[in-house]
Amino acid sequence: MTLAHAEYGADAAERVLDIVSLSGGRTLTVRTVTEADVEGLDALFEGLSEDDRYYRFFDLSHPGRKFLEQMARAEDEGGYRLVAVVAGAENKLVAEAGYALLPDGNGEFALTVAGGWRGWLGPYLLDAIVAAAASRGVPNLQADILVSNIRMLALVSNRGYATLDREASQVRVAIDAARPRPRPRSGAAPAMVRLPPAAVTGACAPPRGR
């Protein structure tokens, strides 16, 4: 697996962060979301297990079209969202991550990684949206996470977070966007190296009021 930094795409609305070379001549592109991604987002959420869908939306229901279209227009309302798309025999959207702007200026973040792609991709996307928040003057990214969502809690723990509120079934966390990522412990895997599936998450709760 080789990572190559890419320039902005031909379409200014489709900004490419990175392109990863995969086996079999495939590539994985990480870029900002566009309205053309609605169907891909729909397929991503449809393919989640019931547990992962509940972790992501606190509900077993599939998100409606209006919600997906709103996700695809994240920057119109001051937010930011990335998608990861695999290109090969056919294109497939395998992950999304981003935040919606809250009234107090902070962001509400969430991410989803399809089964089979959980490893380095979850931590990479979280770092990317935190960096985007910092560059846009968003001080903190917050999320409600179910206490049973061990993978998501492990992911934010590795990034570093503060607990804002705790209930019996969920915890509200905040990540300081200006805070550098903690240095990996001696012997820990570096960024962009595939980690065991248990190290990453499927999802967390959607932005409040969405």
ZIDAZI-V665661 format. One record per backbone hydrogen bond with DSSP energy under -0.5 kcal/mol. NH is the residue of the N-H (numbers start at 1). CO is the residue of the C=O. E is the energy in kcal/mol with one decimal. If there is no record, write none. Layout:
# ZIDAZI-V665661
nh: {NH;NH}
co: {CO;CO}
e: {E;E}
This chain:
# ZIDAZI-V665661
nh: {2;4;6;9;12;14;15;17;17;18;19;20;21;22;25;26;27;28;29;29;30;31;31;32;33;37;38;41;42;43;44;45;46;47;48;53;54;55;56;57;58;59;68;69;70;71;72;73;73;74;76;77;77;78;79;80;82;83;84;85;86;87;92;94;94;95;96;97;98;99;100;102;105;107;108;109;109;110;112;113;114;117;119;123;124;125;126;127;128;129;130;131;132;133;134;135;136;136;137;138;139;141;142;143;145;147;149;150;153;154;155;156;157;158;159;160;162;164;164;165;167;171;172;173;173;174;175;177;177;178;179;188;193;199;200;205;210}
co: {21;19;17;14;10;11;13;15;30;30;4;28;2;26;22;23;87;20;27;85;18;29;83;15;81;34;35;37;38;39;40;41;42;43;45;49;50;51;52;53;54;53;64;65;66;67;68;69;70;71;73;73;74;75;74;99;97;31;95;29;92;27;86;84;92;84;112;82;110;80;108;106;102;140;100;107;142;98;96;202;94;114;117;119;120;121;122;123;124;125;126;127;128;129;130;131;132;133;134;133;137;175;107;173;171;169;146;148;149;150;151;152;153;154;155;156;174;162;172;172;170;145;165;143;171;162;141;139;175;139;176;185;190;196;197;144;207}
e: {-1.3;-2.6;-0.9;-0.9;-0.6;-2.0;-0.7;-0.5;-3.1;-1.5;-2.2;-3.2;-3.3;-2.9;-0.7;-1.2;-1.9;-2.7;-0.5;-2.9;-2.8;-0.6;-2.3;-2.1;-2.2;-2.0;-1.1;-2.7;-2.3;-2.2;-2.2;-2.4;-2.1;-1.7;-1.0;-2.6;-2.2;-2.4;-2.1;-2.6;-2.5;-0.6;-1.9;-2.6;-2.0;-2.2;-1.9;-0.7;-0.8;-1.2;-1.3;-0.6;-1.3;-1.4;-2.3;-2.3;-3.7;-2.9;-2.2;-2.7;-3.0;-3.1;-2.1;-2.7;-0.6;-1.0;-2.3;-2.1;-2.2;-2.8;-2.1;-3.4;-2.1;-2.8;-2.9;-0.6;-2.6;-2.1;-2.9;-1.0;-3.0;-2.0;-0.7;-0.6;-2.1;-2.6;-2.3;-2.4;-2.1;-2.4;-2.1;-2.4;-2.0;-2.2;-2.3;-2.1;-1.2;-0.5;-1.2;-2.8;-0.7;-2.3;-3.4;-1.8;-2.9;-2.2;-1.9;-1.9;-2.1;-2.3;-2.0;-2.4;-1.9;-2.1;-1.2;-2.1;-2.7;-0.6;-3.1;-1.3;-3.3;-2.7;-3.1;-2.7;-0.6;-2.2;-3.0;-2.2;-0.7;-0.6;-1.3;-2.7;-1.3;-2.4;-1.5;-1.8;-1.7}
